[in-house]
Amino acid sequence: MLGEMIRFGIVGTTATVVGFDAKRIVRNGTGLGSYGRTLVNDLAEIQNLQLRLYAPDKGRDDLRGQISDRPNVAFCYPSNIENRTSKIAPRSSLLASYWRTRGIVGDLRRDGVQIFHGLSGELPVGIRKSGIRSVVTIHDLIFLRHPEFYHWIDTKIYAWKFRQTIREADHIIAISECTKRDIMELGNVDESRISVIYQSFSPRFSAKVEPESLESVRQRYQLPKRFMLSVGSIEARKNILLAVKALAHLPEEISLVVVGRRTKYADKVLEFAKKQGLTARVRFFHGVPDDDLPAFYALAETFVYPSVYEGFGIPIIEAIGCGLPVVACTGSCLEEAGGPASLYVAPDDKRALADVITKTLPGAEGREQRICQSQDYIRRFRGTDVARQVAELYQSLL
């Protein structure tokens, strides 16, 4: 049964009703959560769409509050879960998981949903049989391409969900050409069922950060005077150890600041930094509020993203939007995100990484030209164009 529904208003009966898997929207501060919130806010500007966000619980108030207060947007929750916060009891958690996997289909039919969009690579079982058209966004297949970065049982679960989802989906959105190739190869999916629609980024990463806000963030986090920045979970696949190795070949006044979820891999990185006498030049920050992130970008001198493999790499676009030059690694989709004016090295070449970082520091020849060219390049990722492409895809399925 459909439980609580927060209505921001009423829309006309001619609107197309689109449902979304909103679990990540209300729970994830970055990554999949950012993708969902940005896309929904952009789609909400399209008047003939009625958007219903189906979440197993209310999640975080701050994240839910980032969804635009518009008359064509509503959150929906299952009625059989009494405690609808993200800190729910085990039994309720199991019920929420079952609802999201199977039970939600009945609610979608009852609510007149015409299209259901799985924003994070999953669709509920039975959506195809229900008659509701379905779209799924697949961000990456790293668990199949590089299973060494995952626990073996997780790769089995993710692989099962992927196979089930591509059977259910009427159409698939890949967020990069790299991901599209992986879907076709690893899922044996015909190219006609896949559209590449790039991920958009929030407008706040193109807005100027006021000097007082910059100084406030610098003081609160005790940020170094000069630093290169990386944003993303501190895990083996993100390969931040390569940046620390490169740090030894850079001027001593340059530090490395990393913002992201911390894992056990961070201990390995810090141990290496200690042995190399680099501890004072490496700073990790976990749980940085979303509102502070643009200031981190604005205070940095360059952005480094040495990931071994990505589905897209949205932090690269955020960095460029904030006026930073970018250094990233080859081998996946990062060239698609950063464009030809950014610089790239192999994910195991510390000296090459140090060399290209030097070329992006203030005063380096060609730095400002690369920044301007990169900012021109990322105009293709602006939200309104992405929303238009997604809306046109919805219409083509009806």
C-alpha positions as CSV (number, residue, x, y, z in Angstrom):
1,M,0.0,0.0,0.0
2,L,1.1,3.5,-0.6
3,G,1.7,5.1,2.7
4,E,2.7,8.7,3.4
5,M,2.9,11.0,0.4
6,I,4.3,14.4,0.7
7,R,2.5,16.5,-1.9
8,F,4.0,19.8,-3.0
9,G,1.0,20.5,-5.2
10,I,-1.4,19.2,-7.8
11,V,-0.7,18.9,-11.5
12,G,-3.0,18.5,-14.5
13,T,-4.3,15.1,-15.5
14,T,-2.5,15.2,-18.9
15,A,0.9,15.0,-17.2
16,T,3.0,11.9,-17.7
17,V,3.5,10.2,-14.3
18,V,7.1,9.1,-13.8
19,G,8.2,7.1,-10.7
20,F,11.8,6.9,-9.5
21,D,13.7,4.7,-7.2
22,A,14.7,7.4,-4.7
23,K,16.6,5.3,-2.1
24,R,19.9,6.9,-3.0
25,I,18.3,10.4,-3.3
26,V,17.5,10.4,0.4
27,R,20.5,8.4,1.7
28,N,23.6,9.1,-0.4
29,G,25.3,12.5,-0.1
30,T,27.4,12.1,-3.2
31,G,27.7,9.8,-6.2
32,L,24.4,8.1,-7.0
33,G,22.5,10.4,-4.7
34,S,23.8,13.5,-6.4
35,Y,22.9,12.0,-9.8
36,G,19.4,11.4,-8.8
37,R,18.8,14.7,-7.1
38,T,20.3,16.7,-9.9
39,L,18.3,14.8,-12.6
40,V,15.0,15.1,-10.7
41,N,15.4,18.8,-10.1
42,D,16.1,19.4,-13.7
43,L,13.2,17.2,-14.9
44,A,10.9,19.1,-12.5
45,E,11.3,22.1,-14.7
46,I,9.4,20.3,-17.4
47,Q,5.7,21.1,-16.9
48,N,4.1,18.0,-18.4
49,L,5.9,15.6,-16.0
50,Q,4.6,14.5,-12.7
51,L,7.5,13.0,-10.6
52,R,7.0,10.6,-7.8
53,L,10.0,9.7,-5.7
54,Y,9.7,6.2,-4.1
55,A,11.9,5.7,-1.1
56,P,11.9,2.9,1.5
57,D,12.3,5.6,4.2
58,K,12.7,9.3,4.6
59,G,16.5,9.0,4.8
60,R,18.4,12.2,5.6
61,D,16.5,15.5,6.0
62,D,19.3,17.5,4.4
63,L,19.4,15.4,1.3
64,R,15.6,15.2,0.9
65,G,15.6,19.0,1.3
66,Q,17.8,19.4,-1.8
67,I,14.8,18.3,-4.0
68,S,13.1,21.4,-5.4
69,D,9.8,22.3,-3.8
70,R,7.6,22.1,-6.9
71,P,4.0,21.3,-7.6
72,N,4.9,18.3,-9.8
73,V,7.2,16.5,-7.3
74,A,6.1,14.2,-4.4
75,F,7.9,11.7,-2.1
76,C,6.2,8.3,-1.6
77,Y,6.9,5.7,1.1
78,P,5.6,2.2,1.9
79,S,2.8,2.2,4.5
80,N,3.8,-1.1,6.2
81,I,7.0,0.3,7.6
82,E,6.2,2.1,10.8
83,N,9.5,3.9,11.4
84,R,10.3,5.7,8.1
85,T,13.7,7.1,9.0
86,S,16.9,5.5,7.7
87,K,17.7,4.2,11.2
88,I,15.0,1.5,11.1
89,A,14.8,-1.8,13.0
90,P,16.1,-5.0,11.3
91,R,12.6,-6.3,10.6
92,S,11.5,-3.0,9.1
93,S,14.8,-3.0,7.1
94,L,13.9,-6.3,5.6
95,L,10.4,-5.2,4.8
96,A,11.8,-2.0,3.2
97,S,14.2,-4.1,1.1
98,Y,11.5,-6.5,0.0
99,W,9.2,-3.5,-0.9
100,R,11.9,-1.9,-3.0
101,T,12.7,-5.2,-4.8
102,R,9.1,-6.5,-5.4
103,G,6.3,-4.8,-3.4
104,I,6.8,-1.4,-5.0
105,V,5.3,-2.6,-8.3
106,G,1.8,-2.8,-6.8
107,D,2.1,0.8,-5.5
108,L,3.3,2.0,-8.9
109,R,0.3,0.5,-10.6
110,R,-2.1,1.9,-8.0
111,D,-0.6,5.4,-8.4
112,G,-0.9,5.4,-12.1
113,V,2.8,5.5,-12.8
114,Q,3.4,5.2,-16.5
115,I,7.2,5.0,-16.5
116,F,9.5,3.9,-13.7
117,H,13.2,5.0,-13.7
118,G,15.7,3.0,-11.7
119,L,18.3,5.7,-11.0
120,S,21.0,3.4,-9.5
121,G,21.3,0.3,-11.8
122,E,18.3,-1.6,-10.3
123,L,14.7,-2.3,-11.2
124,P,12.1,-4.1,-9.2
125,V,11.2,-7.7,-10.1
126,G,8.0,-7.9,-12.1
127,I,8.1,-4.3,-13.5
128,R,7.9,-5.6,-17.1
129,K,4.9,-7.9,-16.5
130,S,3.1,-5.0,-14.8
131,G,2.8,-3.1,-18.0
132,I,4.7,-0.1,-16.6
133,R,7.4,1.0,-19.0
134,S,10.9,1.1,-17.4
135,V,14.2,2.8,-17.8
136,V,17.3,2.1,-15.8
137,T,20.5,4.1,-15.5
138,I,23.6,2.0,-15.3
139,H,26.6,3.9,-14.0
140,D,29.3,1.3,-14.2
141,L,30.0,-2.4,-14.3
142,I,33.2,-2.2,-12.3
143,F,32.2,-5.3,-10.2
144,L,32.4,-7.3,-13.4
145,R,35.3,-5.5,-15.1
146,H,37.5,-5.3,-11.9
147,P,36.1,-7.8,-9.4
148,E,39.4,-7.6,-7.4
149,F,38.1,-4.4,-5.8
150,Y,35.0,-6.1,-4.3
151,H,34.3,-8.9,-1.8
152,W,33.5,-12.0,-3.8
153,I,29.9,-12.3,-2.4
154,D,29.2,-8.7,-3.4
155,T,30.2,-9.4,-7.0
156,K,27.8,-12.3,-7.1
157,I,24.9,-10.2,-5.7
158,Y,25.7,-7.2,-8.0
159,A,26.0,-9.5,-11.1
160,W,22.6,-11.1,-10.3
161,K,21.0,-7.7,-9.9
162,F,22.5,-6.6,-13.2
163,R,21.2,-9.7,-15.1
164,Q,17.8,-9.3,-13.6
165,T,17.6,-5.6,-14.4
166,I,18.6,-5.9,-18.1
167,R,15.8,-8.5,-18.5
168,E,13.3,-6.2,-16.9
169,A,14.3,-2.9,-18.6
170,D,12.6,-1.5,-21.7
171,H,15.6,0.8,-22.1
172,I,18.9,1.5,-20.6
173,I,20.7,4.8,-20.0
174,A,24.5,4.5,-19.9
175,I,26.2,7.5,-18.4
176,S,29.3,7.2,-20.7
177,E,30.4,5.5,-23.9
178,C,32.7,3.4,-21.7
179,T,29.7,2.1,-19.7
180,K,27.8,1.5,-22.8
181,R,30.6,-0.7,-24.2
182,D,30.7,-2.6,-20.9
183,I,26.9,-3.2,-20.9
184,M,27.0,-4.5,-24.5
185,E,30.0,-6.8,-23.9
186,L,29.4,-8.0,-20.4
187,G,25.6,-8.1,-20.5
188,N,25.2,-9.1,-24.2
189,V,22.8,-6.3,-24.7
190,D,21.9,-5.0,-28.1
191,E,23.1,-1.5,-28.8
192,S,19.5,-0.4,-29.8
193,R,18.4,-0.8,-26.2
194,I,21.0,1.6,-24.8
195,S,21.3,5.4,-24.9
196,V,24.3,7.3,-23.7
197,I,23.0,10.3,-21.7
198,Y,25.8,12.0,-19.7
199,Q,25.5,12.8,-16.1
200,S,24.8,16.4,-15.2
201,F,26.3,18.4,-12.4
202,S,24.8,20.8,-9.9
203,P,24.9,24.5,-10.8
204,R,26.4,25.3,-7.4
205,F,29.8,24.1,-8.8
206,S,29.7,26.9,-11.4
207,A,28.8,29.6,-8.9
208,K,31.4,31.9,-7.3
209,V,32.1,31.2,-3.6
210,E,32.2,34.3,-1.5
211,P,35.6,35.2,0.1
212,E,34.1,35.0,3.6
213,S,32.9,31.5,2.9
214,L,36.3,30.5,1.6
215,E,38.0,31.8,4.7
216,S,35.5,30.1,6.9
217,V,36.1,26.7,5.3
218,R,39.9,27.1,5.3
219,Q,39.8,27.9,9.1
220,R,37.3,25.3,10.1
221,Y,39.2,22.5,8.4
222,Q,42.7,24.0,8.9
223,L,43.4,23.5,5.2
224,P,47.0,24.0,3.9
225,K,47.8,27.2,2.1
226,R,48.6,25.3,-1.2
227,F,47.1,22.0,-2.0
228,M,45.8,19.7,-4.8
229,L,42.4,18.2,-4.2
230,S,40.8,14.8,-4.8
231,V,37.2,14.0,-4.1
232,G,35.9,10.4,-3.9
233,S,35.8,7.4,-1.6
234,I,39.2,6.6,-0.2
235,E,39.3,3.0,-1.5
236,A,41.8,0.9,-3.6
237,R,40.0,1.5,-6.9
238,K,40.3,5.2,-6.5
239,N,44.1,4.8,-6.4
240,I,44.8,7.8,-4.2
241,L,48.1,6.1,-3.2
242,L,49.4,7.1,-6.7
243,A,48.9,10.8,-5.8
244,V,50.7,10.4,-2.5
245,K,53.7,8.8,-4.4
246,A,53.6,11.7,-6.8
247,L,53.6,14.1,-3.9
248,A,57.2,13.2,-3.1
249,H,58.3,14.6,-6.5
250,L,56.4,17.9,-6.1
251,P,57.4,21.1,-4.3
252,E,57.3,20.7,-0.5
253,E,54.7,23.5,-0.1
254,I,52.1,21.5,-2.1
255,S,49.9,19.2,0.0
256,L,47.2,16.6,-0.9
257,V,43.7,17.0,0.4
258,V,41.2,14.2,-0.1
259,V,37.5,14.5,0.6
260,G,35.5,11.2,0.7
261,R,34.3,8.2,2.6
262,R,37.1,6.5,4.4
263,T,37.8,2.8,4.2
264,K,40.6,0.5,5.4
265,Y,42.6,1.4,2.3
266,A,43.1,4.9,3.9
267,D,45.3,3.3,6.6
268,K,47.5,1.8,3.9
269,V,47.9,5.2,2.3
270,L,48.7,6.9,5.5
271,E,51.2,4.3,6.5
272,F,53.0,4.8,3.2
273,A,52.9,8.6,3.7
274,K,54.5,8.1,7.2
275,K,57.3,6.0,5.9
276,Q,58.1,8.5,3.2
277,G,57.9,11.5,5.6
278,L,54.8,12.9,3.9
279,T,52.3,12.7,6.8
280,A,52.1,16.5,7.2
281,R,51.3,16.9,3.5
282,V,48.4,14.4,3.3
283,R,45.0,15.3,4.7
284,F,41.8,13.1,4.6
285,F,38.3,14.5,5.3
286,H,35.3,12.4,5.8
287,G,31.7,13.6,6.2
288,V,32.2,17.1,4.7
289,P,28.8,18.8,4.3
290,D,27.7,19.2,0.8
291,D,27.5,23.0,1.2
292,D,31.2,23.1,2.0
293,L,32.4,21.2,-1.0
294,P,32.5,24.1,-3.6
295,A,34.8,26.0,-1.2
296,F,37.2,23.0,-1.2
297,Y,37.3,23.1,-5.0
298,A,37.7,26.9,-5.0
299,L,40.6,26.8,-2.5
300,A,42.6,24.1,-4.3
301,E,45.2,24.8,-7.0
302,T,44.6,21.7,-9.1
303,F,42.4,18.5,-9.1
304,V,43.8,15.0,-9.3
305,Y,41.7,11.9,-9.9
306,P,43.9,8.8,-10.3
307,S,41.1,6.2,-10.3
308,V,41.8,2.9,-12.0
309,Y,38.3,2.6,-13.4
310,E,35.1,4.7,-13.3
311,G,31.7,4.7,-15.0
312,F,32.0,8.5,-15.5
313,G,33.8,10.6,-12.8
314,I,31.4,13.5,-11.9
315,P,34.0,15.1,-9.5
316,I,36.1,15.9,-12.5
317,I,33.3,18.0,-14.0
318,E,32.6,19.6,-10.6
319,A,36.3,20.6,-10.4
320,I,36.3,22.1,-13.9
321,G,33.1,23.9,-13.1
322,C,34.8,25.5,-10.2
323,G,37.7,26.6,-12.3
324,L,40.3,23.9,-11.6
325,P,42.6,22.2,-14.1
326,V,42.3,18.4,-13.9
327,V,44.8,15.5,-14.0
328,A,43.3,12.0,-14.2
329,C,44.2,8.5,-15.3
330,T,43.6,6.6,-18.6
331,G,41.9,3.3,-19.0
332,S,38.2,4.0,-18.4
333,C,35.9,6.9,-19.1
334,L,37.8,9.8,-17.5
335,E,38.8,11.3,-20.8
336,E,35.1,11.5,-21.6
337,A,34.4,13.5,-18.4
338,G,37.5,15.8,-18.5
339,G,37.8,16.3,-22.3
340,P,40.9,16.9,-24.4
341,A,42.2,19.9,-22.4
342,S,42.7,17.9,-19.2
343,L,45.8,15.8,-18.7
344,Y,46.0,12.1,-18.3
345,V,48.5,9.5,-17.2
346,A,48.7,5.7,-16.7
347,P,47.3,4.6,-13.3
348,D,50.6,3.3,-12.2
349,D,53.0,6.0,-13.3
350,K,53.9,8.2,-10.3
351,R,56.6,10.3,-12.1
352,A,54.3,11.0,-15.0
353,L,51.6,12.1,-12.6
354,A,53.9,14.4,-10.8
355,D,55.1,15.9,-14.1
356,V,51.6,16.7,-15.3
357,I,50.5,18.0,-11.9
358,T,53.4,20.5,-12.2
359,K,51.9,21.7,-15.5
360,T,48.6,22.5,-13.8
361,L,49.9,24.6,-10.9
362,P,49.4,28.4,-10.9
363,G,51.9,30.1,-13.2
364,A,52.5,27.0,-15.4
365,E,52.4,27.7,-19.2
366,G,49.0,27.0,-20.7
367,R,47.2,26.5,-17.4
368,E,44.6,29.2,-17.9
369,Q,43.9,28.1,-21.5
370,R,43.3,24.5,-20.4
371,I,40.9,25.7,-17.8
372,C,38.9,27.7,-20.3
373,Q,38.9,25.0,-22.9
374,S,37.7,22.5,-20.3
375,Q,34.9,24.7,-19.1
376,D,33.7,25.0,-22.7
377,Y,33.8,21.2,-23.0
378,I,31.7,20.6,-19.9
379,R,28.8,22.7,-21.2
380,R,27.5,19.5,-22.8
381,F,26.8,18.2,-19.3
382,R,24.5,21.0,-18.1
383,G,21.4,19.8,-16.5
384,T,18.7,21.2,-18.8
385,D,20.1,19.4,-21.8
386,V,20.4,16.2,-19.9
387,A,16.8,16.5,-18.6
388,R,15.5,17.2,-22.2
389,Q,17.2,14.0,-23.4
390,V,15.8,11.9,-20.6
391,A,12.3,13.4,-21.1
392,E,12.4,12.6,-24.8
393,L,13.4,9.0,-24.0
394,Y,10.4,8.7,-21.7
395,Q,8.1,10.0,-24.4
396,S,9.5,7.6,-27.0
397,L,8.6,4.6,-24.7
398,L,4.9,5.6,-24.3
